[in-house]
Amino acid sequence: MPLEVSNVKREFTFKRDGKDVPLTDPNPEFSVEEVLKFYSTSYPELTNAIAEGPKVVGDKASYTLTTKAGKLG
């Protein structure tokens, strides 16, 4: 049985004002940290965010970006 290789598309989401904000992958060559840095210019709360995942479903790898802003402890 031949091995089949397929590209997995990355998706990124984070919560803002209680709503999920989807972010497209700006460059598949970027590391997850580089994606956070790229989007932090538009969403400053992502400056100190952490990425959880990926959760792979089908041909998509989903990352949840969790911000630390406003959280103590």
Buried (B, 14 or more C-beta within 10 A) or exposed (E): EEEEEEEEEBBBBBEEEEEEBEBEBEEEEBEBEEBBEBBBEEBEBBBEBEBEBBEEEEEEBBBBBEBEEEEEE
